[in-house]
Amino acid sequence: MSKPKQKQDKEDDFNKFVSSAIRAPRAGAYEHLLSQFLASAVVVTDPLKRVKIVCEAALMIPESQRNLDISYEKIEVLNIVANALLNKTTMKLPDGSAYVSIPWGFKLVEENFQKFVKPWDKHNLTYYPVLLKKQAEIEWDYRGIPTVKKIFYDPYWRWFFEASGCLTVAGYNNLKNSFAAWAIPQVQLYLAELTRVVSPGLYGQILGLYTRRGKQSYAQKVKEAGEMPKQDESGMGPRI
């Protein structure tokens, strides 16, 4: 099913931001690029996109320089789950009802449930049981109408993964909100840590550009930020 144009445009804009941010600054502009990611994380309103941007920024730090108070094991979890929730697939039932499927991006086993889902799962899924294939007993009448006779919640992790493939729209939003409520406080701390890596002058200039020009797309803002004069080592002015 095609997505509404306005929503699709916003998602395309975000994807253009990431690709533009990666392309815009050339070799030797590492600090400039990192500042762009950090500034965009401050102004973006979608919590999933904020998580994704901060994770991308943290992963930019070379392993030999990762002496910040950041758990890269946690970054892996935040990044993979945010990416899965951002890349949901929306489809329709024969009656026109929409349902949402989450492409988790990892093997659907108990170990991964414990690592990637359990820390934030609130047991608040709403979904279409009739779409379950393994965790439900479905009976079909002669007209081809299905009736759910029994749902198998044990083991819970297996039921969760299958149910997350046939969520109602409200169920998807509940899942997203549960993850965001757990993730954002951690992401804000990581964002503060990452700002220590860049010069205040450069970061302030780029943040000012992003906040002043709210109607521009991320891609446009990144393009302008990439064309800004590079800072000198003190971070107090442009390099001549």
C-alpha positions, 0 to 999 in steps of 0.5 A: 500500500502506498503511503500518504504523500505528506508522510512519504515526503517527510520520510524522504526528507529525512533520508535525504538528510542522512545521505546529504550529511554523509556526502556534504563535508569532504575529507578533513571535515570530520568535526564539521560533519559530526556537528551537523549530526548533533545539531540535527538531533537537537531540532528533529521532532520525531523521537525515532529519528533523534535516536537514529541520528545520535546513534549515527553520530556516536558510531562516527567516533573512531574506536580508538577515541571512544573514551566518552561515557557512551555504551556502544552495546546500548548504541547497537540496541538503540540503533537497530530498534529505531531503524526497524520501527522507522522502516515499518511496512503498512499493508491492508486487510481485505476489509480495508483495515491497515496493519503494520509489520516491523522488520526487526533486522535480527534473528527472531530468537529468545536471546535477541528478544532479551537484548533488543526488546525486553528492556522497553516492552510494556506488554501493550500490543494490539494486533490482528490475531487472525493473521497469526500463523504459528501462535494461534489456532485458526478455524475457517468455515466453508465461506472462507471466514476465519475464527481465532479459536486459541492464541498461544502466548507461550513462549512470550517472545515468540508470540511478540515477534509474530504479533509485531508483524500484524499490529494495528496502527494503534498497536504500532504507535504504542510500541513506538512510544514505549521504545521512545520513552525508554530510549530518549533519556539515554539518547539525550545523555549521549548527545550531551557527551558527543557535544564535547567532541566538537568545538563550541563555535562550530557547533553553535554556528550550525545549530543556529543555522538549523534553528533559524531556518525551520522551513527548510528541509534537512537536506537544504540545511545540511547543504548550507552547513557543508558550505560554511567556512571551516573553523580554526582550531580554537573554534572562534572563527573561520579558517582563512 
